[in-house]
């Protein structure tokens, strides 16, 4: 092996050893800090209640928008603001464009003129042909939505 590769391997080994030592020291510091915190809570009741209050306060979410007249006024104000911002005045037209009709040459296979692309019987037949795993994935993804 060339000398450069051997040096790189040695450096990599040293790096991995240093990384393991660093992670070990971090975990040890976390453990010591946790034990110190638990010990302080056991010794001093006022610190314990203060810590519990602090933890509860940090978990509670405060409203991001409030109105001096109360929550009902904030709802009304925010509703009117959103109605003016998202009223659609910047859109070109309020209606959707007409759907694009597919050309026969765009389709990968020939369809009879009287058959719709979403015929129920055809869809059921195709779903029954799917492997069971794909069917389960489709069902689960529909349940999550």
N, CA, C and O atoms as a DFTB+ gen file, in Angstrom:
580 C
 N C O
     1  1       0.838      -1.186       0.000
     2  2       0.000       0.000       0.000
     3  2       0.879       1.243       0.000
     4  3       1.948       1.264       0.610
     5  1       0.419       2.266      -0.684
     6  2       1.180       3.522      -0.658
     7  2       1.174       4.135       0.740
     8  3       0.279       3.882       1.547
     9  1       2.179       4.934       1.000
    10  2       2.350       5.541       2.316
    11  2       1.194       6.479       2.661
    12  3       0.783       6.541       3.820
    13  1       0.659       7.214       1.675
    14  2      -0.438       8.154       1.918
    15  2      -1.682       7.465       2.449
    16  3      -2.361       7.999       3.326
    17  1      -1.989       6.287       1.928
    18  2      -3.174       5.550       2.379
    19  2      -2.975       5.062       3.807
    20  3      -3.907       5.098       4.610
    21  1      -1.764       4.603       4.129
    22  2      -1.491       4.151       5.494
    23  2      -1.619       5.296       6.493
    24  3      -2.128       5.105       7.597
    25  1      -1.160       6.478       6.109
    26  2      -1.279       7.641       6.994
    27  2      -2.748       7.989       7.200
    28  3      -3.168       8.303       8.314
    29  1      -3.529       7.930       6.116
    30  2      -4.961       8.221       6.232
    31  2      -5.656       7.206       7.144
    32  3      -6.508       7.574       7.953
    33  1      -5.292       5.946       7.010
    34  2      -5.899       4.909       7.858
    35  2      -5.555       5.163       9.318
    36  3      -6.417       5.055      10.189
    37  1      -4.288       5.502       9.589
    38  2      -3.883       5.803      10.968
    39  2      -4.652       7.002      11.509
    40  3      -5.105       6.991      12.653
    41  1      -4.797       8.032      10.685
    42  2      -5.546       9.224      11.119
    43  2      -7.005       8.869      11.387
    44  3      -7.600       9.361      12.346
    45  1      -7.578       8.021      10.545
    46  2      -8.975       7.627      10.736
    47  2      -9.146       6.848      12.043
    48  3     -10.104       7.067      12.785
    49  1      -8.224       5.952      12.310
    50  2      -8.285       5.174      13.553
    51  2      -8.170       6.104      14.756
    52  3      -8.913       5.956      15.725
    53  1      -7.243       7.062      14.701
    54  2      -7.103       8.030      15.794
    55  2      -8.377       8.859      15.960
    56  3      -8.815       9.126      17.079
    57  1      -8.962       9.261      14.833
    58  2     -10.201      10.040      14.891
    59  2     -11.317       9.233      15.558
    60  3     -12.021       9.748      16.427
    61  1     -11.479       7.978      15.155
    62  2     -12.546       7.148      15.727
    63  2     -12.331       6.937      17.225
    64  3     -13.294       6.956      17.992
    65  1     -11.095       6.739      17.651
    66  2     -10.810       6.586      19.081
    67  2     -11.147       7.871      19.838
    68  3     -11.746       7.824      20.913
    69  1     -10.761       9.016      19.278
    70  2     -11.053      10.297      19.925
    71  2     -12.558      10.546      19.973
    72  3     -13.078      11.077      20.954
    73  1     -13.244      10.160      18.913
    74  2     -14.697      10.349      18.873
    75  2     -15.389       9.493      19.937
    76  3     -16.289       9.967      20.631
    77  1     -14.966       8.232      20.062
    78  2     -15.542       7.362      21.094
    79  2     -15.286       7.929      22.492
    80  3     -16.178       7.924      23.340
    81  1     -14.079       8.412      22.725
    82  2     -13.735       8.992      24.032
    83  2     -14.579      10.243      24.304
    84  3     -15.076      10.441      25.413
    85  1     -14.730      11.072      23.284
    86  2     -15.538      12.286      23.426
    87  2     -16.984      11.940      23.762
    88  3     -17.557      12.525      24.681
    89  1     -17.587      10.993      23.028
    90  2     -18.979      10.601      23.292
    91  2     -19.114      10.021      24.696
    92  3     -20.111      10.262      25.377
    93  1     -18.115       9.260      25.129
    94  2     -18.135       8.691      26.471
    95  2     -18.109       9.799      27.523
    96  3     -18.841       9.731      28.511
    97  1     -17.280      10.807      27.321
    98  2     -17.210      11.929      28.262
    99  2     -18.511      12.735      28.276
   100  3     -18.959      13.179      29.333
   101  1     -19.109      12.919      27.106
   102  2     -20.384      13.649      27.041
   103  2     -21.463      12.887      27.797
   104  3     -22.208      13.480      28.576
   105  1     -21.555      11.582      27.577
   106  2     -22.563      10.777      28.275
   107  2     -22.326      10.790      29.784
   108  3     -23.274      10.855      30.567
   109  1     -21.071      10.728      30.184
   110  2     -20.741      10.769      31.607
   111  2     -21.145      12.113      32.217
   112  3     -21.682      12.156      33.323
   113  1     -20.889      13.202      31.503
   114  2     -21.269      14.528      32.004
   115  2     -22.785      14.659      32.106
   116  3     -23.294      15.248      33.060
   117  1     -23.504      14.116      31.134
   118  2     -24.973      14.149      31.188
   119  2     -25.482      13.373      32.400
   120  3     -26.371      13.830      33.119
   121  1     -24.902      12.195      32.612
   122  2     -25.313      11.364      33.735
   123  2     -25.063      12.074      35.064
   124  3     -25.929      12.086      35.938
   125  1     -23.867      12.672      35.214
   126  2     -23.529      13.391      36.448
   127  2     -24.466      14.576      36.663
   128  3     -24.923      14.823      37.779
   129  1     -24.745      15.299      35.593
   130  2     -25.637      16.458      35.697
   131  2     -27.039      16.027      36.107
   132  3     -27.679      16.689      36.923
   133  1     -27.517      14.920      35.544
   134  2     -28.851      14.429      35.890
   135  2     -28.908      14.001      37.357
   136  3     -29.864      14.324      38.062
   137  1     -27.884      13.273      37.819
   138  2     -27.848      12.847      39.223
   139  2     -27.776      14.050      40.162
   140  3     -28.397      14.051      41.225
   141  1     -27.015      15.074      39.766
   142  2     -26.926      16.292      40.574
   143  2     -28.288      16.988      40.639
   144  3     -28.699      17.455      41.702
   145  1     -28.988      17.055      39.502
   146  2     -30.317      17.670      39.450
   147  2     -31.294      16.906      40.347
   148  3     -32.030      17.509      41.127
   149  1     -31.294      15.580      40.231
   150  2     -32.200      14.762      41.052
   151  2     -31.869      14.902      42.537
   152  3     -32.774      14.963      43.370
   153  1     -30.586      14.955      42.871
   154  2     -30.188      15.130      44.265
   155  2     -30.644      16.473      44.819
   156  3     -31.084      16.555      45.966
   157  1     -30.542      17.528      44.011
   158  2     -30.988      18.853      44.453
   159  2     -32.495      18.861      44.676
   160  3     -32.980      19.507      45.605
   161  1     -33.237      18.152      43.834
   162  2     -34.689      18.088      44.012
   163  2     -35.056      17.326      45.279
   164  3     -36.027      17.673      45.950
   165  1     -34.287      16.289      45.614
   166  2     -34.574      15.505      46.817
   167  2     -34.260      16.286      48.092
   168  3     -34.956      16.136      49.097
   169  1     -33.229      17.109      48.060
   170  2     -32.806      17.828      49.261
   171  2     -33.659      19.063      49.550
   172  3     -33.972      19.335      50.708
   173  1     -34.035      19.808      48.519
   174  2     -34.708      21.088      48.739
   175  2     -36.082      21.068      48.070
   176  3     -36.184      21.016      46.844
   177  1     -37.146      21.109      48.892
   178  2     -38.511      21.034      48.372
   179  2     -38.859      22.265      47.538
   180  3     -39.556      22.141      46.531
   181  1     -38.393      23.442      47.931
   182  2     -38.719      24.661      47.175
   183  2     -38.089      24.624      45.784
   184  3     -38.695      25.085      44.816
   185  1     -36.870      24.074      45.679
   186  2     -36.244      23.932      44.363
   187  2     -37.021      22.936      43.507
   188  3     -37.155      23.115      42.296
   189  1     -37.528      21.891      44.144
   190  2     -38.292      20.885      43.404
   191  2     -39.558      21.499      42.830
   192  3     -39.864      21.298      41.654
   193  1     -40.301      22.248      43.647
   194  2     -41.538      22.858      43.137
   195  2     -41.230      23.903      42.080
   196  3     -41.973      24.029      41.107
   197  1     -40.142      24.662      42.250
   198  2     -39.766      25.657      41.239
   199  2     -39.397      24.977      39.924
   200  3     -39.755      25.458      38.849
   201  1     -38.683      23.862      40.011
   202  2     -38.295      23.137      38.797
   203  2     -39.519      22.563      38.098
   204  3     -39.612      22.602      36.871
   205  1     -40.459      22.030      38.875
   206  2     -41.678      21.473      38.272
   207  2     -42.480      22.578      37.595
   208  3     -42.996      22.384      36.494
   209  1     -42.588      23.737      38.245
   210  2     -43.302      24.866      37.631
   211  2     -42.624      25.303      36.338
   212  3     -43.290      25.590      35.343
   213  1     -41.281      25.352      36.362
   214  2     -40.540      25.769      35.175
   215  2     -40.756      24.781      34.029
   216  3     -40.951      25.189      32.885
   217  1     -40.721      23.495      34.333
   218  2     -40.925      22.477      33.303
   219  2     -42.334      22.575      32.736
   220  3     -42.521      22.494      31.522
   221  1     -43.330      22.749      33.608
   222  2     -44.714      22.870      33.139
   223  2     -44.899      24.120      32.287
   224  3     -45.579      24.082      31.262
   225  1     -44.293      25.232      32.712
   226  2     -44.439      26.484      31.976
   227  2     -43.811      26.370      30.587
   228  3     -44.341      26.918      29.620
   229  1     -42.690      25.666      30.484
   230  2     -42.034      25.515      29.186
   231  2     -42.828      24.608      28.255
   232  3     -42.725      24.745      27.036
   233  1     -43.617      23.689      28.798
   234  2     -44.398      22.788      27.955
   235  2     -45.699      23.411      27.488
   236  3     -46.242      23.004      26.461
   237  1     -46.212      24.395      28.225
   238  2     -47.461      25.033      27.828
   239  2     -47.187      25.985      26.673
   240  3     -46.202      26.723      26.682
   241  1     -48.064      25.960      25.685
   242  2     -47.894      26.873      24.563
   243  2     -48.766      28.103      24.793
   244  3     -49.954      27.998      25.099
   245  1     -48.161      29.239      24.643
   246  2     -48.918      30.477      24.811
   247  2     -49.427      30.930      23.446
   248  3     -48.806      30.622      22.429
   249  1     -50.545      31.654      23.405
   250  2     -51.057      32.107      22.112
   251  2     -50.073      33.082      21.468
   252  3     -49.462      33.909      22.144
   253  1     -49.935      32.967      20.161
   254  2     -48.975      33.819      19.472
   255  2     -49.567      35.177      19.143
   256  3     -48.826      36.130      18.898
   257  1     -50.885      35.282      19.133
   258  2     -51.522      36.565      18.857
   259  2     -52.601      36.791      19.898
   260  3     -53.450      35.926      20.115
   261  1     -52.574      37.939      20.538
   262  2     -53.608      38.259      21.514
   263  2     -54.080      39.687      21.277
   264  3     -53.347      40.520      20.744
   265  1     -55.296      39.950      21.676
   266  2     -55.918      41.260      21.496
   267  2     -56.254      41.808      22.876
   268  3     -56.633      41.040      23.760
   269  1     -56.125      43.123      23.086
   270  2     -56.443      43.675      24.410
   271  2     -57.894      43.465      24.829
   272  3     -58.202      43.459      26.021
   273  1     -58.792      43.292      23.846
   274  2     -60.213      43.109      24.163
   275  2     -60.574      41.656      24.433
   276  3     -61.734      41.360      24.718
   277  1     -59.628      40.758      24.352
   278  2     -59.901      39.368      24.677
   279  2     -59.759      38.431      23.498
   280  3     -59.466      38.866      22.385
   281  1     -59.970      37.126      23.740
   282  2     -59.777      36.126      22.691
   283  2     -60.774      36.247      21.547
   284  3     -60.413      36.020      20.392
   285  1     -62.024      36.602      21.845
   286  2     -63.021      36.721      20.772
   287  2     -62.634      37.837      19.811
   288  3     -62.782      37.695      18.597
   289  1     -62.142      38.938      20.346
   290  2     -61.717      40.045      19.488
   291  2     -60.494      39.656      18.662
   292  3     -60.374      40.062      17.506
   293  1     -59.581      38.868      19.250
   294  2     -58.403      38.445      18.489
   295  2     -58.799      37.525      17.342
   296  3     -58.215      37.593      16.260
   297  1     -59.790      36.665      17.571
   298  2     -60.263      35.778      16.501
   299  2     -60.883      36.599      15.381
   300  3     -60.612      36.356      14.206
   301  1     -61.714      37.569      15.743
   302  2     -62.371      38.398      14.729
   303  2     -61.346      39.223      13.950
   304  3     -61.432      39.329      12.727
   305  1     -60.387      39.801      14.654
   306  2     -59.372      40.623      13.996
   307  2     -58.511      39.784      13.065
   308  3     -58.243      40.188      11.933
   309  1     -58.074      38.613      13.535
   310  2     -57.244      37.752      12.697
   311  2     -58.032      37.240      11.501
   312  3     -57.490      37.132      10.401
   313  1     -59.306      36.922      11.707
   314  2     -60.144      36.461      10.596
   315  2     -60.298      37.517       9.522
   316  3     -60.189      37.210       8.335
   317  1     -60.549      38.758       9.914
   318  2     -60.692      39.827       8.914
   319  2     -59.357      40.110       8.231
   320  3     -59.324      40.409       7.037
   321  1     -58.259      40.019       8.974
   322  2     -56.942      40.229       8.374
   323  2     -56.650      39.164       7.323
   324  3     -56.216      39.479       6.215
   325  1     -56.890      37.900       7.676
   326  2     -56.630      36.821       6.716
   327  2     -57.553      36.913       5.515
   328  3     -57.157      36.569       4.401
   329  1     -58.791      37.376       5.728
   330  2     -59.724      37.531       4.607
   331  2     -59.231      38.596       3.637
   332  3     -59.417      38.456       2.428
   333  1     -58.607      39.657       4.141
   334  2     -58.097      40.685       3.227
   335  2     -56.801      40.240       2.552
   336  3     -56.563      40.567       1.390
   337  1     -55.965      39.496       3.277
   338  2     -54.693      39.068       2.699
   339  2     -54.903      37.997       1.636
   340  3     -54.268      38.028       0.582
   341  1     -55.799      37.046       1.915
   342  2     -56.001      35.915       1.009
   343  2     -57.325      35.999       0.259
   344  3     -57.964      34.974       0.023
   345  1     -57.742      37.193      -0.114
   346  2     -59.021      37.328      -0.802
   347  2     -58.946      36.903      -2.258
   348  3     -59.984      36.651      -2.870
   349  1     -57.759      36.815      -2.829
   350  2     -57.615      36.370      -4.204
   351  2     -57.583      37.495      -5.202
   352  3     -57.738      37.245      -6.397
   353  1     -57.388      38.741      -4.764
   354  2     -57.371      39.875      -5.686
   355  2     -56.181      39.811      -6.637
   356  3     -56.240      40.370      -7.732
   357  1     -55.106      39.142      -6.240
   358  2     -53.921      39.074      -7.086
   359  2     -53.997      37.955      -8.124
   360  3     -53.146      37.877      -9.010
   361  1     -55.001      37.095      -8.026
   362  2     -55.138      36.009      -8.995
   363  2     -55.658      36.554     -10.317
   364  3     -56.386      37.546     -10.341
   365  1     -55.282      35.904     -11.418
   366  2     -55.726      36.354     -12.736
   367  2     -57.230      36.205     -12.895
   368  3     -57.921      37.158     -13.254
   369  1     -57.728      35.017     -12.628
   370  2     -59.167      34.781     -12.726
   371  2     -59.607      34.010     -11.499
   372  3     -58.826      33.280     -10.890
   373  1     -60.872      34.184     -11.148
   374  2     -61.402      33.481      -9.984
   375  2     -61.767      32.042     -10.327
   376  3     -61.892      31.208      -9.430
   377  1     -61.940      31.737     -11.619
   378  2     -62.328      30.377     -12.005
   379  2     -61.101      29.587     -12.443
   380  3     -60.079      30.153     -12.832
   381  1     -61.226      28.291     -12.372
   382  2     -60.139      27.420     -12.803
   383  2     -60.123      27.339     -14.323
   384  3     -61.164      27.488     -14.963
   385  1     -58.969      27.108     -14.895
   386  2     -58.930      26.915     -16.345
   387  2     -59.586      25.589     -16.720
   388  3     -59.700      24.679     -15.898
   389  1     -60.004      25.501     -17.946
   390  2     -60.654      24.278     -18.423
   391  2     -59.651      23.131     -18.389
   392  3     -58.474      23.333     -18.686
   393  1     -60.103      21.920     -18.028
   394  2     -59.175      20.787     -17.994
   395  2     -58.665      20.457     -19.391
   396  3     -59.380      20.590     -20.385
   397  1     -57.433      20.031     -19.435
   398  2     -56.811      19.689     -20.703
   399  2     -57.352      18.347     -21.168
   400  3     -57.344      17.373     -20.414
   401  1     -57.813      18.296     -22.386
   402  2     -58.308      17.024     -22.926
   403  2     -57.119      16.249     -23.478
   404  3     -56.343      16.790     -24.266
   405  1     -56.967      14.996     -23.079
   406  2     -55.812      14.226     -23.551
   407  2     -55.956      13.871     -25.027
   408  3     -57.044      13.564     -25.515
   409  1     -54.854      13.923     -25.696
   410  2     -54.821      13.511     -27.096
   411  2     -54.640      11.995     -27.135
   412  3     -54.042      11.413     -26.229
   413  1     -55.143      11.377     -28.156
   414  2     -55.035       9.925     -28.280
   415  2     -53.568       9.506     -28.336
   416  3     -53.203       8.443     -27.837
   417  1     -52.739      10.336     -28.940
   418  2     -51.323       9.980     -29.050
   419  2     -50.605      10.081     -27.707
   420  3     -49.524       9.513     -27.553
   421  1     -51.188      10.803     -26.712
   422  2     -50.561      10.935     -25.401
   423  2     -50.746       9.692     -24.541
   424  3     -49.967       9.467     -23.614
   425  1     -51.748       8.892     -24.825
   426  2     -52.046       7.732     -24.000
   427  2     -51.103       6.577     -24.335
   428  3     -50.750       6.392     -25.500
   429  1     -50.695       5.806     -23.343
   430  2     -49.778       4.694     -23.602
   431  2     -50.467       3.490     -24.229
   432  3     -49.791       2.574     -24.696
   433  1     -51.796       3.472     -24.250
   434  2     -52.530       2.353     -24.827
   435  2     -53.835       2.891     -25.405
   436  3     -54.254       4.002     -25.080
   437  1     -54.462       2.114     -26.246
   438  2     -55.699       2.546     -26.902
   439  2     -56.895       2.292     -25.993
   440  3     -56.997       1.241     -25.360
   441  1     -57.791       3.258     -25.938
   442  2     -59.027       3.130     -25.177
   443  2     -60.208       3.283     -26.118
   444  3     -60.166       4.087     -27.050
   445  1     -61.256       2.517     -25.877
   446  2     -62.462       2.745     -26.666
   447  2     -63.027       4.131     -26.364
   448  3     -62.860       4.639     -25.256
   449  1     -63.679       4.731     -27.320
   450  2     -64.187       6.095     -27.164
   451  2     -65.251       6.180     -26.077
   452  3     -65.376       7.212     -25.418
   453  1     -66.026       5.099     -25.877
   454  2     -67.101       5.160     -24.890
   455  2     -66.640       4.806     -23.469
   456  3     -67.432       4.873     -22.529
   457  1     -65.377       4.435     -23.311
   458  2     -64.895       4.024     -21.990
   459  2     -64.188       5.185     -21.298
   460  3     -63.290       5.803     -21.872
   461  1     -64.589       5.475     -20.080
   462  2     -63.957       6.533     -19.301
   463  2     -62.647       6.014     -18.728
   464  3     -62.467       4.808     -18.562
   465  1     -61.742       6.921     -18.430
   466  2     -60.468       6.518     -17.842
   467  2     -60.648       5.955     -16.439
   468  3     -59.828       5.154     -15.990
   469  1     -61.715       6.361     -15.732
   470  2     -61.923       5.945     -14.355
   471  2     -63.159       5.069     -14.224
   472  3     -64.010       5.320     -13.370
   473  1     -63.265       4.058     -15.048
   474  2     -64.368       3.114     -14.969
   475  2     -64.211       2.301     -13.679
   476  3     -63.131       1.779     -13.401
   477  1     -65.280       2.195     -12.899
   478  2     -65.222       1.553     -11.588
   479  2     -64.824       0.085     -11.683
   480  3     -63.984      -0.378     -10.911
   481  1     -65.400      -0.634     -12.595
   482  2     -65.089      -2.063     -12.718
   483  2     -63.611      -2.294     -13.054
   484  3     -62.975      -3.204     -12.521
   485  1     -63.087      -1.465     -13.935
   486  2     -61.681      -1.604     -14.307
   487  2     -60.771      -1.306     -13.120
   488  3     -59.781      -2.004     -12.901
   489  1     -61.109      -0.268     -12.354
   490  2     -60.301       0.070     -11.185
   491  2     -60.326      -1.052     -10.149
   492  3     -59.286      -1.403      -9.592
   493  1     -61.495      -1.611      -9.889
   494  2     -61.602      -2.705      -8.920
   495  2     -60.783      -3.902      -9.390
   496  3     -60.098      -4.537      -8.588
   497  1     -60.848      -4.209     -10.664
   498  2     -60.078      -5.321     -11.215
   499  2     -58.578      -5.074     -11.052
   500  3     -57.837      -5.987     -10.687
   501  1     -58.129      -3.852     -11.319
   502  2     -56.700      -3.522     -11.178
   503  2     -56.260      -3.593      -9.721
   504  3     -55.161      -4.066      -9.429
   505  1     -57.106      -3.129      -8.805
   506  2     -56.755      -3.174      -7.386
   507  2     -56.656      -4.616      -6.911
   508  3     -55.782      -4.946      -6.109
   509  1     -57.540      -5.475      -7.394
   510  2     -57.485      -6.883      -6.996
   511  2     -56.234      -7.570      -7.520
   512  3     -55.782      -8.554      -6.934
   513  1     -55.671      -7.074      -8.603
   514  2     -54.459      -7.658      -9.159
   515  2     -53.202      -7.189      -8.431
   516  3     -52.142      -7.799      -8.574
   517  1     -53.307      -6.113      -7.654
   518  2     -52.139      -5.603      -6.937
   519  2     -51.669      -6.618      -5.905
   520  3     -52.476      -7.366      -5.353
   521  1     -50.369      -6.645      -5.644
   522  2     -49.889      -7.490      -4.553
   523  2     -50.461      -7.000      -3.224
   524  3     -50.784      -5.822      -3.077
   525  1     -50.580      -7.896      -2.276
   526  2     -51.193      -7.575      -0.992
   527  2     -50.437      -6.465      -0.266
   528  3     -51.062      -5.633       0.392
   529  1     -49.113      -6.431      -0.371
   530  2     -48.311      -5.412       0.321
   531  2     -48.680      -4.028      -0.196
   532  3     -48.881      -3.106       0.596
   533  1     -48.771      -3.870      -1.515
   534  2     -49.108      -2.560      -2.065
   535  2     -50.499      -2.148      -1.621
   536  3     -50.732      -0.973      -1.338
   537  1     -51.412      -3.077      -1.555
   538  2     -52.771      -2.767      -1.135
   539  2     -52.785      -2.305       0.319
   540  3     -53.499      -1.363       0.662
   541  1     -52.001      -2.961       1.174
   542  2     -51.921      -2.537       2.572
   543  2     -51.317      -1.149       2.695
   544  3     -51.785      -0.339       3.495
   545  1     -50.279      -0.865       1.907
   546  2     -49.652       0.457       1.946
   547  2     -50.643       1.520       1.502
   548  3     -50.723       2.587       2.111
   549  1     -51.399       1.240       0.445
   550  2     -52.402       2.201      -0.019
   551  2     -53.455       2.438       1.044
   552  3     -53.849       3.581       1.275
   553  1     -53.920       1.384       1.697
   554  2     -54.946       1.519       2.729
   555  2     -54.420       2.308       3.914
   556  3     -55.112       3.186       4.430
   557  1     -53.206       2.008       4.352
   558  2     -52.629       2.718       5.493
   559  2     -52.424       4.188       5.161
   560  3     -52.695       5.054       5.993
   561  1     -51.947       4.481       3.948
   562  2     -51.725       5.884       3.594
   563  2     -53.040       6.643       3.523
   564  3     -53.070       7.833       3.839
   565  1     -54.126       5.996       3.119
   566  2     -55.432       6.664       3.106
   567  2     -55.926       6.908       4.520
   568  3     -56.544       7.938       4.790
   569  1     -55.662       5.970       5.432
   570  2     -56.109       6.138       6.810
   571  2     -55.376       7.278       7.501
   572  3     -55.950       7.948       8.360
   573  1     -54.125       7.507       7.145
   574  2     -53.347       8.577       7.775
   575  2     -53.797       9.949       7.303
   576  3     -53.658      10.922       8.044
   577  1     -54.324      10.053       6.111
   578  2     -54.743      11.350       5.574
   579  2     -56.016      11.774       6.157
   580  3     -56.523      12.845       5.822
